[in-house]
């Protein structure tokens, strides 16, 4: 899986794999998560496929890495991933194989977008009453529910916490926090 999203941007580095004799049918393009800001600024899979082409992947190979290869990997290729009788297929018309910019989008046999304009309303998702009432608490949550008691009578305690090194990488660190009234105090910690 070649990740190119808001956190991991691996495609340019990994693109050299195309010249190493690796079977491209085993490669999958994925965003592995994209922020709303990036979604609005760059788009979604069209950006990813275009970037693969810009990184010198063959256009057909780039499209295949975002469609058929993914369907085969997840065992869905009997239903999606290609255009054939009995398969579900959304289609995007593009100006040419090197330009991934939708001029027309067809979904469920209907044109839903043309030249950047929506021509059909998105389907409304109906949430079940059960899904909207899935968290059940015995009583309301209050500030005291987030207090952490500290045994003993010290004025500080060393605790294990998770530090965000990057948006993707974390590590364990130990922080010394003050103890006030037998509870950890939520103040700016010092790293020990």
Backbone as a chain_set.jsonl record, in Angstrom:
{"seq": "XXXXXXXXXXXXXXXXXXXXXXXXXXXXXXXXXXXXXXXXXXXXXXXXXXXXXXXXXXXXXXXXXXXXXXXXXXXXXXXXXXXXXXXXXXXXXXXXXXXXXXXXXXXXXXXXXXXXXXXXXXXXXXXXXXXXXXXXXXXXXXXXXXXXXXXXXXXXXXXXXXXXXXXXXXXXXXXXXXXXXXXXXXXXXXXX", "coords": {"N": [[0.846, -1.17, 0.0], [0.736, 2.037, -1.0], [1.02, 4.951, 0.584], [-0.485, 8.122, 0.595], [-1.458, 10.763, 1.974], [-2.924, 12.995, 4.363], [-1.273, 12.716, 6.566], [0.8, 10.785, 6.064], [3.022, 10.981, 3.401], [4.062, 9.316, 1.065], [4.324, 8.664, -1.617], [6.022, 9.969, -3.631], [8.598, 9.265, -2.734], [8.481, 6.481, -2.838], [8.015, 6.004, -5.474], [10.094, 5.181, -7.157], [9.986, 2.482, -7.17], [8.638, 1.606, -9.381], [10.471, 1.138, -11.366], [11.866, -1.097, -10.619], [11.22, -3.657, -11.236], [9.101, -4.651, -9.829], [5.949, -6.178, -9.486], [3.355, -4.337, -10.55], [0.728, -4.951, -10.165], [0.471, -5.691, -7.616], [0.475, -3.43, -6.137], [-1.068, -0.822, -4.276], [-2.835, 2.207, -4.175], [-3.417, 4.491, -1.61], [-4.999, 6.868, 0.561], [-4.88, 6.708, 3.27], [-6.159, 8.207, 5.123], [-7.382, 11.493, 5.133], [-7.374, 14.945, 5.672], [-10.098, 17.266, 6.246], [-9.399, 19.817, 5.253], [-7.345, 19.258, 3.364], [-8.828, 17.646, 1.66], [-10.668, 19.47, 0.563], [-8.87, 21.252, -0.658], [-7.238, 19.709, -2.41], [-8.66, 17.545, -3.356], [-9.636, 14.087, -3.635], [-9.217, 10.845, -4.347], [-8.669, 11.406, -7.025], [-6.611, 13.272, -6.909], [-4.59, 11.694, -5.833], [-4.209, 9.653, -7.791], [-3.467, 11.278, -9.937], [-1.096, 12.331, -8.909], [0.453, 10.014, -8.812], [0.747, 9.545, -11.554], [2.131, 11.893, -12.206], [4.436, 11.242, -10.884], [5.576, 9.571, -12.635], [4.416, 7.038, -13.015], [2.845, 4.775, -15.209], [-0.157, 5.872, -16.731], [-2.402, 4.048, -16.949], [-1.586, 2.052, -15.202], [-1.479, 3.53, -12.805], [-4.201, 4.17, -12.438], [-5.21, 1.596, -12.219], [-3.978, 0.814, -9.827], [-5.503, 2.175, -8.026], [-7.996, 1.124, -8.271], [-8.812, -1.677, -9.526], [-6.683, -3.237, -8.397], [-7.024, -2.721, -5.681], [-9.614, -3.701, -5.229], [-9.174, -6.441, -5.761], [-7.287, -7.048, -3.753], [-8.82, -6.816, -1.411], [-10.653, -8.785, -1.831], [-12.951, -8.176, -3.279], [-13.273, -8.085, -5.941], [-15.026, -9.578, -7.431], [-17.282, -8.129, -7.45], [-16.751, -5.353, -7.628], [-14.424, -2.883, -8.999], [-13.866, -3.161, -11.674], [-15.115, -2.748, -15.036], [-17.716, -4.552, -16.056], [-20.202, -7.018, -16.988], [-22.659, -7.462, -14.445], [-21.177, -6.317, -12.418], [-20.704, -3.714, -9.99], [-20.192, -0.399, -10.874], [-18.833, 2.748, -10.736], [-18.188, 5.445, -12.837], [-15.741, 7.604, -14.26], [-15.238, 10.156, -16.48], [-12.445, 11.381, -18.164], [-10.276, 14.009, -19.431], [-7.958, 13.129, -20.823], [-5.664, 10.32, -20.722], [-3.53, 11.152, -19.055], [-4.44, 13.185, -17.515], [-6.109, 13.522, -14.739], [-8.922, 14.613, -14.18], [-12.12, 14.999, -13.544], [-14.568, 15.112, -16.034], [-17.034, 14.174, -16.291], [-19.117, 12.344, -14.122], [-20.375, 9.207, -13.411], [-22.667, 7.403, -11.542], [-24.234, 4.588, -10.254], [-25.536, 4.281, -12.692], [-26.382, 6.827, -13.341], [-25.749, 10.204, -14.325], [-23.963, 12.112, -12.165], [-22.337, 14.263, -11.783], [-21.002, 16.927, -13.711], [-18.526, 18.585, -15.474], [-17.469, 19.776, -13.123], [-19.731, 20.48, -11.701], [-22.328, 19.584, -9.53], [-24.895, 17.358, -10.342], [-26.805, 15.824, -9.273], [-28.421, 15.286, -6.199], [-26.654, 14.356, -3.242], [-27.131, 11.096, -1.819], [-29.266, 10.795, 0.935], [-28.295, 9.81, 4.111], [-29.776, 7.583, 6.281], [-29.839, 7.312, 9.64], [-30.189, 4.741, 12.005], [-32.39, 4.569, 14.833], [-31.296, 3.106, 16.877], [-28.52, 3.27, 16.335], [-28.066, 5.923, 16.872], [-28.344, 6.028, 19.547], [-26.37, 4.66, 21.013], [-24.565, 4.798, 23.084], [-24.6, 4.289, 26.428], [-24.832, 5.492, 29.583], [-24.607, 5.051, 33.102], [-25.019, 7.261, 34.703], [-24.937, 10.875, 34.4], [-21.947, 12.364, 33.003], [-19.386, 13.987, 34.762], [-17.038, 16.601, 35.756], [-15.467, 15.518, 37.817], [-15.265, 12.862, 37.102], [-13.07, 12.702, 35.526], [-10.921, 13.072, 37.11], [-7.827, 12.07, 38.547], [-6.929, 10.035, 41.048], [-4.227, 10.055, 43.435], [-2.339, 7.853, 45.227], [-1.016, 8.078, 48.569], [0.941, 10.794, 50.044], [2.336, 12.706, 48.637], [3.61, 15.686, 46.915], [3.844, 15.682, 44.255], [3.686, 13.605, 41.3], [5.016, 11.048, 39.234], [4.129, 10.22, 36.003], [3.166, 8.02, 33.31], [2.895, 8.942, 29.957], [1.626, 9.529, 26.61], [3.517, 10.839, 24.054], [3.186, 12.916, 21.236], [5.197, 12.587, 18.632], [5.308, 13.009, 15.879], [2.609, 13.589, 13.558], [2.044, 10.978, 13.161], [3.767, 9.318, 14.599], [4.335, 8.14, 17.886], [5.518, 8.2, 21.304], [6.463, 6.833, 24.48], [6.624, 8.828, 27.359], [7.742, 10.112, 30.504], [6.175, 12.117, 32.841], [6.318, 14.629, 35.341], [3.868, 15.55, 37.465], [2.005, 17.938, 39.378], [0.478, 17.226, 42.543], [-2.577, 17.868, 43.938], [-4.626, 18.104, 46.639], [-4.751, 15.321, 46.761], [-5.141, 14.574, 44.132], [-4.122, 14.305, 40.687], [-2.947, 17.258, 39.201], [-4.152, 19.325, 36.619], [-1.997, 20.837, 35.008], [0.616, 22.654, 33.328], [2.966, 20.322, 32.442], [6.218, 19.05, 33.558], [8.894, 17.525, 31.883], [10.347, 14.499, 32.825]], "CA": [[0.0, 0.0, 0.0], [1.474, 3.289, -1.104], [0.192, 5.936, 1.283], [-0.317, 9.537, 0.262], [-2.606, 11.423, 2.59], [-2.606, 14.178, 5.149], [-0.211, 12.43, 7.526], [1.905, 10.13, 5.349], [3.167, 11.358, 1.995], [5.113, 8.383, 0.678], [4.304, 8.323, -3.038], [7.202, 10.436, -4.365], [9.752, 8.454, -2.306], [8.305, 5.08, -3.227], [7.783, 5.928, -6.922], [11.196, 4.476, -7.817], [9.639, 1.058, -7.217], [8.109, 1.303, -10.718], [11.591, 0.728, -12.217], [12.604, -2.167, -9.939], [10.708, -4.961, -11.626], [8.018, -5.062, -8.929], [4.675, -6.35, -10.177], [2.476, -3.242, -10.15], [-0.584, -5.504, -9.799], [0.499, -5.886, -6.166], [0.549, -2.11, -5.513], [-2.347, -0.167, -4.009], [-2.762, 3.603, -3.759], [-4.362, 4.805, -0.531], [-4.708, 8.103, 1.284], [-4.684, 6.359, 4.673], [-6.726, 9.313, 5.893], [-7.153, 12.819, 4.565], [-8.059, 15.964, 6.468], [-11.08, 18.047, 5.479], [-8.706, 20.899, 4.55], [-6.695, 18.683, 2.182], [-9.889, 17.177, 0.776], [-11.171, 20.626, -0.17], [-7.81, 21.889, -1.443], [-6.622, 18.851, -3.422], [-9.523, 16.467, -3.822], [-9.416, 12.808, -2.954], [-8.461, 9.858, -5.128], [-8.178, 11.99, -8.266], [-5.316, 13.856, -6.587], [-3.645, 10.607, -5.617], [-3.898, 9.027, -9.087], [-2.713, 12.272, -10.713], [0.262, 12.408, -8.366], [1.169, 8.813, -9.276], [1.105, 9.816, -12.956], [3.183, 12.909, -12.159], [5.644, 10.541, -10.412], [5.982, 8.749, -13.779], [3.734, 5.762, -13.193], [2.004, 4.717, -16.394], [-1.521, 6.245, -16.329], [-3.263, 2.876, -16.752], [-1.113, 1.411, -13.968], [-1.901, 4.374, -11.674], [-5.646, 3.969, -12.26], [-5.388, 0.211, -11.755], [-3.552, 0.745, -8.423], [-6.545, 2.783, -7.199], [-9.291, 0.485, -8.543], [-8.818, -3.14, -9.591], [-5.754, -3.828, -7.425], [-7.64, -2.591, -4.353], [-10.735, -4.652, -5.183], [-8.612, -7.794, -5.654], [-6.655, -7.198, -2.439], [-9.85, -6.998, -0.391], [-11.554, -9.858, -2.229], [-14.204, -7.597, -3.751], [-13.191, -7.953, -7.396], [-16.169, -10.226, -8.086], [-18.381, -7.16, -7.445], [-16.312, -3.996, -7.983], [-13.031, -2.774, -9.424], [-13.761, -3.196, -13.128], [-16.374, -2.555, -15.762], [-18.096, -5.841, -16.648], [-21.579, -7.377, -16.627], [-22.887, -7.951, -13.092], [-20.363, -5.613, -11.428], [-21.038, -2.33, -9.671], [-19.119, 0.447, -11.378], [-18.962, 4.179, -10.929], [-17.237, 5.779, -13.897], [-15.312, 8.987, -14.363], [-14.671, 10.495, -17.781], [-11.34, 12.323, -17.998], [-9.898, 14.582, -20.726], [-6.986, 12.238, -21.455], [-5.134, 9.404, -19.683], [-2.551, 11.785, -18.173], [-5.094, 14.273, -16.792], [-7.18, 12.974, -13.902], [-9.833, 15.685, -13.809], [-13.412, 14.486, -14.0], [-15.472, 15.953, -16.825], [-18.36, 13.592, -16.067], [-19.097, 11.254, -13.145], [-21.57, 8.371, -13.494], [-22.798, 6.506, -10.407], [-25.504, 3.855, -10.305], [-26.167, 4.479, -13.988], [-26.841, 8.208, -13.509], [-24.733, 11.256, -14.286], [-24.131, 12.849, -10.908], [-21.557, 15.505, -11.865], [-20.48, 17.23, -15.049], [-17.718, 19.809, -15.525], [-17.3, 20.352, -11.793], [-21.012, 20.838, -11.083], [-23.153, 18.478, -9.064], [-26.157, 17.277, -11.084], [-27.734, 15.013, -8.483], [-28.187, 15.46, -4.769], [-26.116, 13.168, -2.573], [-28.178, 10.35, -1.135], [-29.334, 11.087, 2.36], [-28.097, 8.614, 4.927], [-30.709, 7.475, 7.401], [-29.281, 6.63, 10.799], [-31.203, 4.055, 12.798], [-32.526, 5.081, 16.201], [-30.336, 2.358, 17.708], [-27.168, 3.791, 16.13], [-27.991, 7.25, 17.473], [-28.474, 5.884, 20.984], [-25.544, 3.483, 21.279], [-23.765, 4.98, 24.297], [-25.498, 4.34, 27.574], [-24.105, 5.691, 30.831], [-25.463, 4.896, 34.273], [-25.346, 8.601, 35.178], [-24.239, 11.895, 33.599], [-20.508, 12.514, 33.216], [-19.006, 15.277, 35.347], [-15.596, 16.891, 35.798], [-14.808, 14.601, 38.759], [-15.023, 11.577, 36.444], [-11.773, 12.763, 34.856], [-9.89, 13.254, 38.127], [-6.998, 10.877, 38.757], [-6.428, 10.034, 42.43], [-2.846, 9.636, 43.631], [-2.174, 7.332, 46.593], [0.092, 8.656, 49.334], [0.803, 12.191, 50.463], [3.341, 13.526, 47.953], [3.151, 16.915, 46.248], [3.933, 15.458, 42.804], [3.714, 12.193, 40.904], [5.526, 10.801, 37.886], [3.147, 9.421, 35.269], [3.477, 7.643, 31.919], [1.973, 9.548, 28.994], [1.987, 9.351, 25.2], [3.925, 12.076, 23.394], [3.08, 12.923, 19.78], [6.458, 12.999, 18.018], [4.78, 13.567, 14.639], [1.19, 13.232, 13.464], [1.937, 9.533, 13.009], [4.654, 8.6, 15.524], [4.217, 8.471, 19.301], [6.449, 7.494, 22.191], [6.166, 6.954, 25.91], [7.477, 9.694, 28.175], [7.311, 10.205, 31.902], [6.016, 13.509, 33.247], [6.071, 14.885, 36.754], [2.722, 16.444, 37.606], [1.706, 18.256, 40.779], [-0.674, 16.582, 43.193], [-3.29, 18.841, 44.781], [-5.784, 17.467, 47.278], [-4.752, 13.884, 46.465], [-5.466, 14.345, 42.72], [-3.21, 14.908, 39.715], [-3.408, 18.578, 38.777], [-4.044, 19.555, 35.182], [-1.169, 22.017, 34.775], [1.672, 22.412, 32.344], [3.889, 19.369, 33.076], [7.657, 19.07, 33.263], [9.339, 16.199, 31.438], [11.425, 13.957, 33.68]], "C": [[0.891, 1.232, 0.0], [0.581, 4.377, -0.531], [0.56, 7.354, 0.869], [-1.555, 10.254, 0.774], [-2.158, 12.628, 3.374], [-1.456, 13.943, 6.122], [1.007, 11.831, 6.827], [1.888, 10.561, 3.898], [4.351, 10.567, 1.446], [5.281, 8.209, -0.826], [5.566, 8.747, -3.779], [8.432, 9.596, -4.019], [9.682, 7.028, -2.838], [8.21, 4.916, -4.737], [8.894, 5.191, -7.668], [10.924, 2.98, -7.939], [9.162, 0.651, -8.611], [9.211, 0.795, -11.645], [12.386, -0.448, -11.645], [12.08, -3.553, -10.268], [9.624, -5.492, -10.704], [6.733, -5.145, -9.739], [3.702, -5.28, -9.686], [1.074, -3.726, -9.791], [-0.661, -5.774, -8.302], [0.531, -4.549, -5.42], [-0.836, -1.488, -5.39], [-2.063, 1.274, -3.605], [-3.817, 3.845, -2.695], [-3.986, 6.128, 0.112], [-4.357, 7.796, 2.728], [-5.139, 7.496, 5.581], [-6.376, 10.648, 5.283], [-7.977, 13.817, 5.362], [-9.087, 16.696, 5.61], [-10.424, 19.171, 4.677], [-8.054, 20.389, 3.276], [-7.73, 18.196, 1.178], [-10.421, 18.327, -0.073], [-10.113, 21.223, -1.1], [-7.339, 21.028, -2.616], [-7.585, 17.855, -4.053], [-9.14, 15.182, -3.114], [-8.615, 11.874, -3.847], [-7.957, 10.422, -6.449], [-6.811, 12.632, -8.06], [-4.246, 12.773, -6.486], [-3.241, 9.941, -6.932], [-3.094, 9.999, -9.942], [-1.284, 12.374, -10.212], [1.08, 11.188, -8.789], [1.61, 8.995, -10.732], [2.228, 10.846, -13.013], [4.507, 12.328, -11.667], [6.08, 9.468, -11.406], [5.468, 7.321, -13.775], [2.937, 5.862, -14.486], [0.57, 5.048, -15.973], [-2.446, 5.048, -16.084], [-2.869, 2.147, -15.473], [-1.575, 2.202, -12.75], [-3.39, 4.184, -11.396], [-5.919, 2.571, -11.704], [-5.01, 0.082, -10.274], [-4.598, 1.345, -7.485], [-7.893, 2.092, -7.359], [-9.186, -1.031, -8.442], [-7.891, -3.783, -8.561], [-6.345, -3.81, -6.016], [-8.764, -3.616, -4.206], [-10.222, -6.082, -5.03], [-8.015, -8.03, -4.273], [-7.689, -7.497, -1.356], [-10.894, -8.046, -0.766], [-12.908, -9.368, -2.701], [-14.273, -7.539, -5.276], [-14.276, -8.725, -8.14], [-17.349, -9.268, -8.186], [-17.99, -5.779, -7.935], [-14.895, -4.037, -8.54], [-12.838, -2.814, -10.927], [-15.125, -2.972, -13.749], [-16.676, -3.846, -16.493], [-19.531, -6.146, -16.242], [-21.658, -7.912, -15.196], [-22.063, -7.257, -12.028], [-20.913, -4.212, -11.194], [-19.888, -1.459, -10.156], [-19.563, 1.895, -11.431], [-17.89, 4.525, -11.955], [-16.965, 7.267, -13.902], [-14.73, 9.176, -15.756], [-13.627, 11.573, -17.556], [-10.905, 12.828, -19.374], [-8.914, 13.719, -21.517], [-6.345, 11.402, -20.35], [-4.137, 10.037, -18.711], [-3.153, 12.907, -17.329], [-6.297, 13.73, -16.027], [-7.994, 14.148, -13.349], [-11.192, 15.302, -14.395], [-14.165, 15.516, -14.829], [-16.899, 15.448, -16.668], [-18.21, 12.424, -15.095], [-20.432, 10.53, -13.228], [-21.567, 7.425, -12.3], [-24.185, 5.89, -10.444], [-26.271, 4.139, -11.593], [-26.679, 5.885, -14.249], [-25.665, 9.164, -13.506], [-24.977, 12.059, -13.014], [-23.324, 14.142, -10.885], [-21.043, 15.666, -13.28], [-19.757, 18.571, -14.973], [-17.656, 20.537, -14.185], [-18.577, 20.766, -11.095], [-21.78, 19.578, -10.713], [-24.478, 18.499, -9.803], [-27.197, 16.414, -10.374], [-27.402, 15.237, -7.017], [-27.579, 14.198, -4.182], [-27.246, 12.427, -1.869], [-28.112, 10.676, 0.354], [-29.17, 9.785, 3.122], [-29.071, 8.653, 6.097], [-30.047, 6.667, 8.516], [-30.415, 5.961, 11.564], [-31.247, 4.669, 14.194], [-31.52, 4.392, 17.12], [-28.925, 2.921, 17.558], [-26.993, 5.168, 16.754], [-28.075, 7.207, 18.992], [-27.635, 4.693, 21.45], [-24.679, 3.604, 22.531], [-24.724, 5.173, 25.459], [-24.666, 4.422, 28.855], [-25.081, 5.602, 31.996], [-25.903, 6.257, 34.821], [-24.568, 9.613, 34.353], [-22.758, 11.992, 33.969], [-20.237, 13.908, 33.744], [-17.5, 15.43, 35.369], [-14.848, 15.918, 36.707], [-14.511, 13.239, 38.136], [-13.663, 11.538, 35.75], [-10.632, 13.024, 35.83], [-9.145, 11.943, 38.334], [-6.441, 10.933, 40.172], [-4.996, 9.508, 42.501], [-2.721, 9.13, 45.066], [-0.974, 7.988, 47.285], [-0.14, 10.13, 49.603], [1.812, 13.098, 49.783], [2.739, 14.747, 47.272], [3.263, 16.805, 44.728], [3.953, 13.955, 42.544], [4.267, 12.104, 39.483], [4.576, 9.829, 37.201], [3.65, 9.125, 33.866], [2.436, 8.269, 31.009], [2.478, 9.259, 27.574], [2.322, 10.715, 24.624], [3.755, 11.913, 21.891], [4.398, 13.458, 19.223], [6.158, 13.668, 16.682], [3.289, 13.25, 14.635], [0.99, 11.727, 13.434], [2.68, 8.755, 14.095], [4.444, 9.098, 16.948], [5.317, 7.765, 20.076], [6.016, 7.726, 23.635], [7.152, 7.936, 26.538], [6.927, 9.677, 29.589], [7.304, 11.682, 32.276], [5.804, 13.574, 34.751], [4.978, 15.935, 36.836], [2.488, 16.749, 39.08], [0.477, 17.49, 41.269], [-1.289, 17.612, 44.136], [-4.533, 18.142, 45.331], [-5.894, 15.989, 46.93], [-5.073, 13.542, 45.015], [-4.373, 14.956, 41.838], [-3.784, 16.24, 39.271], [-3.176, 18.743, 37.285], [-3.331, 20.88, 34.953], [-0.128, 21.671, 33.738], [2.737, 21.521, 32.993], [5.353, 19.67, 32.763], [8.06, 17.651, 32.903], [10.476, 15.747, 32.316], [12.25, 12.949, 32.928]], "O": [[1.701, 1.428, 0.906], [-0.474, 4.689, -1.083], [1.731, 7.729, 0.802], [-2.571, 10.338, 0.084], [-1.119, 13.218, 3.078], [-0.739, 14.882, 6.465], [2.123, 12.327, 6.987], [0.848, 10.509, 3.241], [5.475, 11.062, 1.37], [6.288, 7.657, -1.268], [6.134, 7.932, -4.506], [9.219, 9.252, -4.901], [10.692, 6.447, -3.236], [8.315, 3.795, -5.236], [8.637, 4.626, -8.731], [11.57, 2.293, -8.731], [9.268, -0.517, -8.984], [8.921, 0.093, -12.614], [13.468, -0.759, -12.142], [12.471, -4.527, -9.626], [9.264, -6.666, -10.788], [6.462, -4.285, -10.577], [3.273, -5.315, -8.532], [0.309, -2.985, -9.174], [-1.737, -6.055, -7.776], [0.605, -4.537, -4.191], [-1.669, -1.613, -6.288], [-1.17, 1.54, -2.799], [-4.972, 3.452, -2.854], [-2.808, 6.474, 0.201], [-3.609, 8.548, 3.352], [-4.583, 7.717, 6.657], [-5.22, 10.91, 4.953], [-9.137, 13.562, 5.687], [-8.96, 16.741, 4.386], [-10.837, 19.453, 3.552], [-8.188, 21.009, 2.221], [-7.528, 18.321, -0.03], [-10.605, 18.18, -1.281], [-10.433, 21.65, -2.209], [-7.069, 21.552, -3.697], [-7.348, 17.376, -5.162], [-8.412, 15.193, -2.121], [-7.429, 12.113, -4.073], [-6.928, 9.973, -6.953], [-5.947, 12.548, -8.933], [-3.137, 12.93, -6.996], [-2.057, 9.693, -7.161], [-2.14, 9.592, -10.605], [-0.355, 12.492, -11.011], [2.267, 11.313, -9.091], [2.73, 8.632, -11.09], [3.174, 10.689, -13.785], [5.575, 12.851, -11.986], [6.852, 8.57, -11.068], [6.027, 6.468, -14.465], [2.412, 6.927, -14.814], [0.116, 4.548, -14.944], [-3.195, 5.04, -15.107], [-3.736, 1.675, -14.738], [-2.016, 1.612, -11.764], [-3.793, 4.051, -10.24], [-6.761, 2.396, -10.824], [-5.649, -0.673, -9.541], [-4.59, 1.063, -6.287], [-8.844, 2.434, -6.655], [-9.445, -1.604, -7.383], [-8.265, -4.765, -7.919], [-6.185, -4.764, -5.254], [-8.858, -4.308, -3.193], [-10.779, -6.855, -4.251], [-8.213, -9.093, -3.685], [-7.458, -8.337, -0.487], [-11.912, -8.176, -0.085], [-13.91, -10.065, -2.543], [-15.229, -7.002, -5.834], [-14.435, -8.552, -9.348], [-18.308, -9.536, -8.909], [-18.788, -5.098, -8.58], [-14.248, -5.085, -8.553], [-11.744, -2.525, -11.411], [-16.151, -3.003, -13.07], [-15.978, -4.204, -17.441], [-20.027, -5.594, -15.259], [-20.824, -8.718, -14.783], [-22.217, -7.56, -10.845], [-21.51, -3.606, -12.084], [-18.727, -1.755, -9.874], [-20.548, 2.23, -12.089], [-16.802, 3.95, -11.935], [-17.835, 8.081, -13.592], [-13.832, 8.439, -16.164], [-13.873, 12.555, -16.855], [-11.138, 12.155, -20.378], [-9.029, 13.595, -22.737], [-6.468, 11.735, -19.171], [-3.923, 9.491, -17.628], [-2.454, 13.515, -16.518], [-7.365, 13.509, -16.599], [-7.788, 14.604, -12.224], [-11.369, 15.29, -15.613], [-14.377, 16.647, -14.392], [-17.856, 16.191, -16.883], [-17.293, 11.613, -15.225], [-21.492, 11.149, -13.129], [-20.584, 6.724, -12.065], [-25.183, 6.583, -10.64], [-27.499, 4.227, -11.589], [-27.338, 6.125, -15.26], [-24.696, 8.965, -12.773], [-26.057, 12.614, -12.812], [-23.587, 15.023, -10.067], [-20.697, 14.697, -13.957], [-20.298, 19.559, -14.477], [-17.777, 21.761, -14.125], [-18.527, 21.345, -10.01], [-21.863, 18.631, -11.495], [-25.122, 19.545, -9.887], [-28.334, 16.296, -10.831], [-26.235, 15.363, -6.646], [-27.943, 13.09, -4.577], [-28.197, 13.04, -1.382], [-27.036, 10.81, 0.936], [-29.82, 8.784, 2.818], [-29.164, 9.653, 6.81], [-29.738, 5.488, 8.346], [-31.479, 6.551, 11.748], [-30.255, 5.222, 14.672], [-30.962, 5.014, 18.025], [-28.203, 3.039, 18.549], [-25.88, 5.539, 17.127], [-27.898, 8.229, 19.654], [-28.117, 3.83, 22.183], [-24.118, 2.609, 22.989], [-25.544, 6.091, 25.47], [-23.89, 3.516, 29.159], [-26.233, 6.024, 31.892], [-27.011, 6.397, 35.337], [-23.619, 9.235, 33.665], [-22.373, 11.731, 35.109], [-20.783, 14.892, 33.243], [-16.769, 14.496, 35.039], [-13.719, 15.534, 36.404], [-13.607, 12.536, 38.587], [-13.162, 10.462, 35.423], [-9.487, 13.18, 35.408], [-9.731, 10.861, 38.305], [-5.587, 11.766, 40.475], [-4.603, 8.632, 41.729], [-2.964, 9.877, 46.014], [-0.024, 8.403, 46.62], [-1.239, 10.654, 49.423], [2.118, 14.169, 50.307], [1.527, 14.835, 47.077], [2.84, 17.702, 43.999], [4.202, 13.15, 43.442], [4.016, 12.972, 38.646], [4.258, 8.765, 37.733], [4.451, 9.872, 33.304], [1.235, 8.146, 31.253], [3.605, 8.806, 27.378], [1.514, 11.641, 24.694], [4.137, 10.886, 21.33], [4.68, 14.651, 19.333], [6.676, 14.744, 16.382], [2.766, 12.703, 15.606], [-0.122, 11.248, 13.659], [2.267, 7.656, 14.466], [4.383, 10.302, 17.199], [5.964, 6.849, 19.569], [5.306, 8.68, 23.952], [8.354, 7.881, 26.281], [5.788, 9.277, 29.827], [8.279, 12.401, 32.061], [5.193, 12.689, 35.35], [5.13, 17.055, 36.348], [2.746, 15.904, 39.937], [-0.427, 17.161, 40.501], [-0.616, 18.155, 45.013], [-5.377, 17.656, 44.578], [-6.999, 15.458, 46.815], [-5.26, 12.372, 44.682], [-3.777, 15.976, 42.181], [-4.979, 16.341, 38.994], [-2.136, 18.351, 36.757], [-3.966, 21.911, 34.732], [-0.011, 20.518, 33.321], [3.346, 21.916, 33.987], [5.679, 20.426, 31.848], [7.624, 16.692, 33.539], [11.441, 16.478, 32.54], [13.197, 12.39, 33.481]]}, "num_chains": 1, "name": "protein.A"}
